[in-house]
Amino acid sequence: ATHLPAPPLGTEEVELESGKKSHREAFITLTLPFSLLGVPTLTLPFARVEGMPVGLQVVGPYAEDGRVLAIGGWLEARLK
């Protein structure tokens, strides 16, 4: 799991374990592999920790969008 909360508006960089990075660089490393592979992804709200929302990301095999949506629906019904 990666801890990367949404930064406040107007903030140019985020502080990561590996050092400071631009927003774009920080977030793109989390999503680019899935975009390049063309696989379906879905992010669901999962919980709140210290007032911050936590999401759960589901990634499926290529061209299995329906499966990812079905898993998302199943999780959503059980995580409420």
C-alpha positions in Angstrom: 0.0 0.0 0.0 1.2 3.5 -0.8 0.4 6.4 1.5 -0.1 9.5 -0.7 -2.8 11.8 0.4 -4.2 14.5 -1.9 -2.1 17.6 -1.4 -3.6 21.0 -0.5 -4.4 23.2 -3.5 -1.5 25.4 -4.5 1.1 22.9 -3.3 3.7 22.1 -6.0 5.6 19.2 -4.4 4.9 16.3 -2.1 7.3 14.8 0.4 7.8 11.0 -0.1 10.1 8.5 1.6 12.3 8.8 -1.5 12.4 12.7 -1.3 10.4 15.6 -2.7 8.6 15.1 -6.0 6.2 17.1 -8.1 2.5 16.1 -7.8 2.5 14.8 -11.4 5.6 12.6 -10.8 4.3 11.3 -7.5 0.9 10.3 -8.7 1.9 9.1 -12.2 4.1 6.4 -10.8 1.1 4.9 -9.1 -1.1 4.9 -12.2 1.2 4.8 -15.3 1.9 1.0 -15.3 -1.9 0.3 -15.5 -2.4 2.9 -18.2 0.4 1.5 -20.3 -0.8 -2.0 -19.9 -4.4 -1.0 -20.8 -5.9 -2.9 -17.8 -9.1 -1.8 -16.1 -8.8 -0.2 -12.6 -11.4 0.9 -10.1 -10.9 2.8 -6.9 -13.4 2.6 -4.1 -13.6 4.6 -0.9 -12.7 2.3 1.9 -12.4 4.0 5.2 -11.2 7.1 7.0 -8.0 7.2 9.0 -7.3 10.3 11.1 -10.0 12.1 9.1 -8.4 11.3 5.7 -10.2 9.1 3.2 -8.5 5.9 2.3 -9.2 4.2 -1.1 -8.9 0.6 -2.3 -7.8 0.1 -5.9 -8.9 -3.0 -7.8 -6.9 -3.9 -10.9 -8.0 -6.6 -13.3 -6.7 -8.4 -16.4 -6.8 -6.9 -19.8 -10.3 -6.5 -21.3 -12.0 -7.7 -18.1 -13.7 -4.5 -17.2 -16.9 -6.3 -16.3 -15.0 -8.5 -13.8 -13.5 -5.4 -12.2 -16.9 -3.8 -11.9 -18.4 -7.0 -10.4 -15.6 -7.2 -7.8 -16.1 -3.5 -7.1 -19.8 -4.0 -6.5 -19.2 -7.0 -4.3 -16.6 -5.1 -2.2 -18.8 -2.0 -2.0 -21.7 -4.0 -0.6 -19.5 -5.6 2.1 -17.4 -2.6 3.1 -20.2 -0.2 4.0 
